[in-house]
C-alpha cells in the first residue's frame, strides 16, 4: 500500500502535475489525521472502559465493606444497649436499698461493665483507592464526597469509645478494687456480650477455690455515693455512644441507597 501511494506521488511529480500532486498530498495528510483521530478515539474508548470497570469494582468492594461495617455497628448497638440496661438495673437497686440483689446477681451485673469495645472501621478499599489517586478518573463525585465524609466521621465514634474505656479504667476499676472478687462463679459472665468466647475465663477463676471465707460487703459499696456517680457517668457516656452509633448507621444506610440509585 505504501509503495502504491509512493508510485502515485512520483508519477505526478515526473509528469509535472503539480496541482494534482498538491491535492493528493493534502488528501494523504487528511487520511493520516483521520487515522490518528480514529486511533485516539479507540484509545480513549479503551481507557474509559478500563476506568468504568475500575470504578464499578471499587464501588462493589465499598458495598462489601459497608456490609461488614453495618454488622459491626449493629453489634456495637446491641453491646451498648445491654450496658444501658445493666446500669439502669444497678442504679435502681442503689436507690432502693430495701431491695436486695444478692452477691451473685451483683457480680453478674457488674462484670459486663469491665468490658469495652474497640471501634473498628472497614475502610481499606477507600483508603487504597485514595492513595493510588484513582478518584480522579471516577464519575460519581457526589458519592465519593459522601464516602469521604463517612470515613472522616469515624474519629467521632472512636473518640467516644476511647472516652468510655478511660472512664472504666479510671473510675470503676479502682473503686471495685476495694472489695475481693471471690464472688466470681462460672455464671458471672452470663450477661457479658463479647465477640470472642470468655466463658473459659470464668470457669478457670471459679475452679480456683477460695478458702479465706471473706465477707463481701457489696451493699455498703452500692450505697457509696461514688458508685452512684459512676453509674450515672457511665449511663451518660453509653447514651452518647448509642447516639453516635445511630448517626453512623443512618449515614451508612444513606450511602448504600446512593450506591443502589447510581447503579
C-alpha positions as CSV (number, residue, x, y, z in Angstrom):
1,X,0.0,0.0,0.0
2,X,2.8,2.4,0.9
3,X,4.6,1.6,-2.5
4,X,1.3,2.3,-4.3
5,X,1.0,5.8,-2.8
6,X,4.7,6.4,-3.4
7,X,4.3,5.4,-7.0
8,X,1.4,7.9,-7.5
9,X,3.4,10.7,-5.9
10,X,6.3,10.1,-8.2
11,X,4.2,9.9,-11.4
12,X,2.5,13.2,-10.6
13,X,5.9,14.9,-10.0
14,X,7.5,13.4,-13.1
15,X,4.6,14.4,-15.2
16,X,4.6,17.9,-13.8
17,X,1.1,17.7,-12.5
18,X,1.8,20.0,-9.5
19,X,-1.8,20.8,-8.8
20,X,-2.9,17.2,-8.7
21,X,0.2,16.4,-6.5
22,X,-0.8,19.1,-4.0
23,X,-4.4,17.9,-3.9
24,X,-3.1,14.3,-3.4
25,X,-0.7,15.4,-0.7
26,X,-3.5,17.3,1.1
27,X,-5.7,14.2,0.8
28,X,-3.0,12.0,2.2
29,X,-2.5,14.3,5.2
30,X,-6.2,14.3,5.8
31,X,-6.2,10.5,5.7
32,X,-3.3,10.4,8.2
33,X,-5.1,12.9,10.5
34,X,-8.3,10.8,10.3
35,X,-6.3,7.7,11.1
36,X,-4.7,9.4,14.1
37,X,-8.1,10.7,15.3
38,X,-9.6,7.2,15.0
39,X,-6.7,5.7,16.9
40,X,-7.0,8.3,19.6
41,X,-10.8,7.7,19.8
42,X,-10.2,3.9,20.2
43,X,-7.6,4.6,22.8
44,X,-9.9,6.9,24.7
45,X,-12.7,4.4,24.5
46,X,-10.5,1.7,25.9
47,X,-9.3,4.0,28.7
48,X,-12.9,4.9,29.5
49,X,-13.9,1.3,29.5
50,X,-11.0,0.4,31.9
51,X,-11.9,3.4,34.1
52,X,-15.5,2.3,34.2
53,X,-14.5,-1.2,35.2
54,X,-12.2,0.1,37.9
55,X,-14.9,2.4,39.3
56,X,-17.5,-0.4,39.2
57,X,-15.1,-2.7,41.0
58,X,-14.3,0.0,43.6
59,X,-18.0,0.6,44.5
60,X,-18.7,-3.2,44.6
61,X,-15.9,-3.6,47.1
62,X,-17.1,-0.5,49.0
63,X,-20.5,-2.1,49.3
64,X,-18.9,-5.2,50.8
65,X,-17.0,-3.0,53.3
66,X,-20.2,-1.2,54.2
67,X,-22.0,-4.5,54.8
68,X,-19.2,-5.5,57.3
69,X,-19.4,-2.1,58.8
70,X,-23.1,-2.4,59.3
71,X,-22.8,-5.8,61.0
72,X,-20.2,-4.3,63.4
73,X,-22.3,-1.3,64.2
74,X,-25.3,-3.4,64.9
75,X,-23.1,-5.5,67.3
76,X,-22.0,-2.2,69.0
77,X,-25.6,-1.2,69.3
78,X,-26.5,-4.5,71.0
79,X,-23.5,-4.2,73.3
80,X,-24.2,-0.7,74.5
81,X,-28.0,-1.3,74.7
82,X,-27.2,-4.2,77.0
83,X,-24.8,-2.0,79.0
84,X,-27.5,0.7,79.5
85,X,-29.9,-2.0,80.8
86,X,-27.3,-3.2,83.3
87,X,-26.5,0.3,84.5
88,X,-30.2,1.1,84.8
89,X,-30.8,-2.0,86.9
90,X,-27.9,-1.3,89.2
91,X,-28.9,2.3,89.7
92,X,-32.5,1.1,90.6
93,X,-31.1,-1.1,93.3
94,X,-28.8,1.7,94.6
95,X,-31.8,4.0,95.0
96,X,-34.0,1.3,96.5
97,X,-31.7,-0.3,99.2
98,X,-34.7,-2.2,100.7
99,X,-34.5,-4.4,97.6
100,X,-31.6,-6.9,97.9
101,X,-29.7,-8.1,94.8
102,X,-27.6,-10.8,96.4
103,X,-23.9,-11.1,95.7
104,X,-24.3,-13.5,92.8
105,X,-26.7,-11.2,90.9
106,X,-24.5,-8.2,91.8
107,X,-21.5,-10.0,90.2
108,X,-23.4,-10.8,87.1
109,X,-24.5,-7.2,86.6
110,X,-21.2,-5.5,87.5
111,X,-18.9,-7.9,85.5
112,X,-20.0,-6.8,82.0
113,X,-19.2,-3.2,82.9
114,X,-15.5,-4.0,82.8
115,X,-15.7,-4.8,79.1
116,X,-15.3,-2.3,76.4
117,X,-15.1,-2.4,72.6
118,X,-12.5,-1.1,70.2
119,X,-14.1,1.0,67.3
120,X,-13.4,-0.8,64.1
121,X,-13.8,0.7,60.6
122,X,-13.7,-1.2,57.3
123,X,-12.1,1.4,55.1
124,X,-9.3,-0.5,53.3
125,X,-10.9,-0.2,49.8
126,X,-11.5,3.6,50.2
127,X,-8.0,4.3,51.6
128,X,-6.3,2.2,48.9
129,X,-8.1,3.9,46.0
130,X,-7.4,7.3,47.6
131,X,-3.7,6.6,48.0
132,X,-3.4,5.4,44.4
133,X,-5.2,8.6,43.1
134,X,-7.9,6.5,41.4
135,X,-10.7,9.0,42.4
136,X,-9.5,11.5,39.7
137,X,-11.0,9.2,37.0
138,X,-14.2,8.4,38.8
139,X,-17.5,9.9,37.7
140,X,-19.6,9.5,40.8
141,X,-18.2,12.6,42.6
142,X,-21.1,13.1,45.0
143,X,-21.0,9.5,46.1
144,X,-17.3,9.9,46.7
145,X,-17.9,13.0,48.8
146,X,-20.4,11.1,50.9
147,X,-17.9,8.3,51.4
148,X,-15.1,10.7,52.3
149,X,-17.3,12.3,55.0
150,X,-18.5,8.9,56.3
151,X,-14.9,7.7,56.8
152,X,-13.8,11.0,58.2
153,X,-16.5,10.9,60.8
154,X,-15.2,7.6,62.2
155,X,-13.0,9.6,64.5
156,X,-16.2,10.7,66.4
157,X,-17.2,7.2,67.3
158,X,-13.7,6.2,68.1
159,X,-13.3,9.1,70.4
160,X,-16.5,8.1,72.2
161,X,-15.3,4.5,72.6
162,X,-11.9,5.7,73.9
163,X,-13.6,8.0,76.4
164,X,-15.8,5.2,77.8
165,X,-12.7,2.9,78.2
166,X,-10.8,5.6,80.1
167,X,-13.7,6.2,82.4
168,X,-13.9,2.5,83.3
169,X,-10.2,2.3,83.9
170,X,-10.0,5.4,86.0
171,X,-13.3,5.1,87.9
172,X,-14.8,1.6,88.0
173,X,-11.7,-0.5,88.3
174,X,-10.1,1.4,91.3
175,X,-13.4,1.6,93.1
176,X,-14.2,-2.2,92.6
177,X,-10.6,-3.0,93.8
178,X,-11.8,-2.2,97.4
179,X,-13.7,-5.5,97.5
180,X,-12.4,-9.0,96.9
181,X,-13.6,-10.7,93.6
182,X,-14.3,-14.0,95.2
183,X,-17.9,-13.5,94.2
184,X,-17.0,-14.8,90.7
185,X,-18.6,-18.1,89.7
186,X,-19.0,-19.9,86.3
187,X,-22.2,-17.9,85.9
188,X,-20.7,-14.5,86.5
189,X,-20.1,-13.9,82.8
190,X,-23.6,-14.9,81.7
191,X,-24.6,-11.3,80.8
192,X,-21.3,-10.5,79.2
193,X,-21.5,-9.7,75.5
194,X,-18.3,-10.3,73.6
195,X,-17.5,-11.5,70.1
196,X,-15.0,-13.9,71.5
197,X,-15.8,-16.6,74.0
198,X,-15.0,-15.6,77.5
199,X,-16.6,-18.4,79.4
200,X,-13.3,-20.2,79.8
201,X,-12.0,-17.3,81.9
202,X,-14.9,-17.6,84.4
203,X,-14.6,-21.4,84.5
204,X,-10.9,-21.0,85.3
205,X,-11.4,-18.4,88.1
206,X,-14.3,-20.4,89.7
207,X,-12.2,-23.6,89.6
208,X,-9.6,-22.0,92.0
209,X,-11.2,-22.5,95.4
210,X,-11.1,-19.6,97.9
211,X,-10.7,-20.9,101.4
212,X,-10.4,-17.4,103.0
213,X,-14.1,-17.1,103.9
214,X,-14.0,-13.4,103.2
215,X,-17.1,-11.2,103.7
216,X,-18.0,-9.2,100.6
217,X,-19.8,-6.1,101.7
218,X,-21.3,-5.2,98.3
219,X,-24.3,-3.4,99.9
220,X,-22.0,-0.8,101.5
221,X,-20.3,-0.3,98.1
222,X,-23.6,0.2,96.4
223,X,-24.6,2.9,99.0
224,X,-21.3,4.7,98.4
225,X,-22.1,8.0,96.5
226,X,-19.1,7.4,94.3
227,X,-20.7,4.2,93.0
228,X,-23.9,6.1,92.1
229,X,-21.8,8.8,90.4
230,X,-20.0,6.2,88.4
231,X,-23.3,4.6,87.2
232,X,-24.7,7.9,86.1
233,X,-21.5,8.9,84.4
234,X,-21.4,5.6,82.6
235,X,-25.0,5.9,81.6
236,X,-24.3,9.3,80.1
237,X,-21.4,8.0,78.1
238,X,-23.3,4.9,77.0
239,X,-26.2,7.1,75.8
240,X,-23.8,9.3,73.8
241,X,-22.2,6.2,72.3
242,X,-25.6,4.8,71.2
243,X,-26.3,8.2,69.6
244,X,-23.1,8.2,67.7
245,X,-23.8,4.6,66.6
246,X,-27.2,5.5,65.4
247,X,-25.9,8.5,63.4
248,X,-23.3,6.3,61.7
249,X,-25.9,3.7,60.9
250,X,-28.1,6.3,59.3
251,X,-25.2,7.7,57.3
252,X,-24.2,4.2,56.2
253,X,-27.8,3.4,55.0
254,X,-28.0,6.7,53.1
255,X,-24.7,5.8,51.2
256,X,-26.0,2.3,50.5
257,X,-29.1,3.9,49.0
258,X,-26.9,6.2,46.9
259,X,-25.0,3.2,45.6
260,X,-28.2,1.4,44.7
261,X,-29.7,4.5,43.0
262,X,-26.5,5.1,40.9
263,X,-26.4,1.5,39.5
